[in-house]
Amino acid sequence: MRRALLAAVVALLAVLVSPVRAANDAPRIDVPYWYLVGEDGVVLSQQRARDPRAVASITKLMTTLVALEHADPLDVVRVSPAAARVGGSSIFLQGGEQLTVAELVRATLIPSANDAATALALHVGRGSIPRFVSLMNAKAVELDLADTRFENPHGLDAPAHLSSARDATLLLRHALAIPLLRGALSQTEYTGPGGRVFPSSDDLNATWPPLVGAKTGHTLNAGWSEAGAARAREVTVYGTVLGGVSRAERNSALRRLLAFGLAQYRRIAAVDSTRVYAAAETGYDRPALELVAPRTIPRTIHESRSLLERVVAPRSVGLPVRKGQRLGRVEVWDGNRLVASSNLVAAADVSEPGLVGKGVWFVRRTAGNLWELVS
């Protein structure tokens, strides 16, 4: 029997979502600056997110990112006396000590050690902090961190050392894409030279399971600040809070912000194996053949999204048909982005009638046609 392709059918996919929230309809966040974005690029909440301000040790995300672009993790670094003298948070490195780049990266991110960050900068900058900082600023331009300008590798207050909640969030996302940085940002402690153990500067890693990784910062100008990411139900959100008045306030603000972001996403069956997507005629007065998806494809979407579904399937099929035979396709779209797709297959075997069966069908059809003519 001749196959006839059914024209493409486009329809709204039924998605159960809560009413759309406004972009700034967030829970109370007790810091003056924040930014929250989903992995799909949807800005979920923000307040004064583009205001340039001090971000303290969040700077070290860029320090370690640049260091790994210009040095091998196994390179050995001899700590200079200048690095050992840097103030603020420290793992108490001594001039002449030797550590690998990977060890210094972990020390820079986990206990937020200024001496480790400076040792990395002097190693990659060939003895020059300004040379390394120029690499940091070039990378900021490459990553479209338009509100950002660095003056040092550790984040101690300096007049023009500024970033923003939006830029810090984007920087964190880039850092988490690098396995060594992602691993360090999720650790609760760092073991340094001589077996010395230093706790992470981030409290949430040990107390809030959804957290993927985070980097804290604190100086007089920056206040208590942190950039972090959280994951649940197969979705990740990224956020930054800046300018908190206490460590506890910062922790609470980031946790509430990220939890709010996660709650705006829903897990759905974008392709549903229990659903009949189309029915194709098989002839000979048999029931239509149901076309189904071979497996369910779940996706997580923002609650405000409406998905479009496109089904392409034959109006009729020739026999025989085997169960599982590919006979069509379904695609699910979020705007111009393909969310999920699947072949459509026959839900059952349909055999071709033998000569006797075809003869009986022909006689019945002929009789029916004659009856219509005379009635």
Buried (B, 14 or more C-beta within 10 A) or exposed (E): EEEEEBEEEEEEBEBEBEEEBEEEEBEEBBBBBBBBBBBBEBBBBBBBBEBBBBBBBBBBBBBBBBBBEBBEEEBEBEBBEBBBEBEBBBBEBEEEBEBBBBBBBBBBBBBBBBBBBBBBBBBBBEEEBEEBBEBBBEBBEEBEBEBBBBBBBBBBEBEEBBBBBBBBBBBBBBBBEBEBBBBBBBBEEBBBBEEEEBBBBBBBBEEBEBBBBBBBBBBEBBBBBBBBBBBBEEBBBBBBBBBBEEBEBBBBBBBBBBBBBBBBBBEBBBBBEEEEBBBBBBBBEEEBBBBBBEEBBEBBBBBBBEBBBBBBBBBBBEBEBEEBBEBBBBBBBBEEEEBBBBBBBBBEEBEBBEEEEEEBBEEEEEEEEEEEEEE
